[in-house]
Amino acid sequence: MKRFSSLFVVLPLALCLNVAKAADEGFVLTLKDHQFTPSTLEIPAGQKVKLTIKNQDKTAEEFESSDLHREKVIPAGKDGVVNIGPLKPGTYSFKGEYNPKTATGTIVVK
């Protein structure tokens, strides 16, 4: 009986850890030569995600998305973090405010 009751303690704890891991899931965008890579990023619907932007250019760039209601200046050679979500399924656009013709992309939420 003791083994059976410990399952009721361990199982809920394991489920809580999986939820925390999902909430901390991270994604990376790299900015180089004033272009985002990948230009299309797929993330899960209904979850908060951490988006790390690695600016490998020699100039600052501002990650901007009116769809996501987010703006963040990323200094040259530095990383920046933008937290987004939870989002509904759909396509959300973003751009580099300082280089809007080349630094563009989309986030696809599924």
C-alpha positions, 0 to 999 in steps of 0.5 A, spaced: 500 500 500 505 504 501 508 504 494 501 505 491 500 512 495 507 514 493 505 514 486 499 519 488 505 524 491 510 523 485 505 523 479 502 530 481 509 533 482 512 530 475 506 533 472 507 540 475 515 540 473 513 538 466 508 545 466 514 549 468 518 546 463 513 548 457 512 555 460 520 556 460 521 553 453 525 558 449 526 560 442 532 564 438 532 569 433 539 571 430 540 578 427 546 578 422 547 582 416 540 586 418 536 579 417 533 575 422 534 567 421 530 564 421 525 568 418 519 564 420 519 561 427 513 556 429 511 556 436 506 553 440 499 556 441 497 557 448 504 558 452 508 563 454 515 563 451 521 566 451 524 569 445 532 570 445 534 575 439 542 575 438 544 581 434 550 579 431 551 585 427 555 591 429 549 596 429 543 596 434 537 594 432 530 594 435 525 588 434 518 591 433 512 587 432 505 591 432 502 584 432 505 582 438 505 589 442 512 588 443 519 593 442 526 591 444 532 595 442 538 590 442 545 593 442 550 591 437 553 584 439 548 583 444 542 578 446 535 581 448 529 577 451 522 578 449 517 574 452 511 573 448 504 569 449 500 565 450 498 566 443 492 564 439 494 560 433 495 565 427 501 569 424 504 574 427 509 579 423 515 582 426 521 587 423 527 591 425 525 598 426 532 600 423 532 596 417 525 594 416 526 592 408 531 587 410 530 585 417 523 582 417 519 575 419 513 572 422 512 568 428 507 562 426 503 560 432 500 553 432 
